[in-house]
């Protein structure tokens, strides 16, 4: 690499000439230089880049200058689109480089022409609304060049119609498909194989590493550099791909695909086996036997219950009958052969779930309103992930705004089995001491006190009045969220927006446009939400975000750590919660001119020994326990500036 990456981001560099308002940031330049050095040495670097560092440019500049084949993996498809459509074109233009770049998503994000044709012929949709959506997809299919379903924004991404017109590894016909030459997935992969820089996401990264996605293995062997953005999400993403799941939806899709492929191979409705209808019935019985929705329960705890045992046995027998019929039908078409393979795999998973759970794994049941999922999940992916990295012999960059606990990266590196690696912690350049105030309400009850939520809302109401709305209230559970929504609804002078009432993107749009709304969220609202300016001036966090003690995956990890002689609370639960808290706190200050108040209501920050670990992970805002200082902060922000003259 001839050009110094940090110099490109300097005060008189190409970005200063190309971007209006560009300001050189020392931390950004330091990060870019450290990444460039890591690439040159073929090593591994872990970088925590505080909010406002500008980490995206800090890794894209050395990536595009490197001359290496680079894989950039990020946390979500939304971030992929942002990188590909906005950030990378900006960097390419500033550097005047012609590096070929490709965007690659999982196959479920691309229209499958074969399955669209099959769905149009089959006509087994449940409502006129779904029929209209299918017709909209058909019309769009004639004009799209990429086949990326995000182009068709009039249909929500969670719509039922998408699984019927997209493919999976299980139901793809590959080279036997009559639409193979026009296949959007094939065309996109070819472009990715030829590109020097490819933008993927964590799920796709693991799909390749775990060898669960045919064809993606051609992308990785010649990659010299892997850049993992939003790396704090990587470990959890990996558990899905190094384990497996069996869901009622998978089984229902199998039954539907058996019908479609049978009819497509010139079969008749009269010759369909009863096992197909039996499979649909067996999955419904499984869901009924599992009980209430909203459960996350260890499978060992419930699998011997008589209703579930009986439902599992009926499901196994049904899959055996269906497998036997599909074995005879498989030679008629590639689609029926795929269905046979899927039926055999489902049968094997049912058998495994009837037996004892293998060491190093936890089996657990998750229930939803109309479906259930049985998971077999590894307790750690460290060994598998490191084994896959060893095969590639590439440079690796892991970065996020939240990787360290205090100034220690051991928790993150241990999760991924990274061993001894270079680390770099860059603090946010935002002036928290002037622009932010952290308020810790005094005399709060303990979080397990029945009156705790009422105490939180008493604090929140008073500060919301001072902030004139413009607030996020972040909760650690859906139950607390709903209870708070019920108590606040129709009692605030500002619009109340509640997670679940509309899609996240729609709630955020309303929040920004209102300029004085109060938004209640949990889960996904703790991270990845970027609201700049005066619309967000207050973040209230109800509790330290410890995972639910009843979570089966957490409980199994706790047991393993304890059996190994460790301290599960300090070794796992506290570090995990500290990183989550940093994510929630990071919603407040998103730009150099932002001002706001952070409120953390949990008294354990001060009355428990581990509270200092959480406080050490927070930005250096001025602290107070006096609510009058909070009100004065907002009053000063709203007072007009009178110039002398």
Beta strands, then each sheet from edge to edge (+ up, - down):
strand 1: 44-49
strand 2: 70-74
strand 3: 101-103
strand 4: 197-201
strand 5: 225-228
strand 6: 244-247
strand 7: 296-298
strand 8: 361-367
strand 9: 372-378
strand 10: 395-400
strand 11: 422-426
strand 12: 436-439
strand 13: 471-474
strand 14: 496-498
strand 15: 518-521
strand 16: 538-541
strand 17: 596-600
strand 18: 622-624
sheet 1: 3+ 4+ 2+ 5+ 10+ 1+ 11+
sheet 2: 6+ 9- 8+ 7-
sheet 3: 14+ 15+ 13+ 16+ 17+ 12+ 18+
end
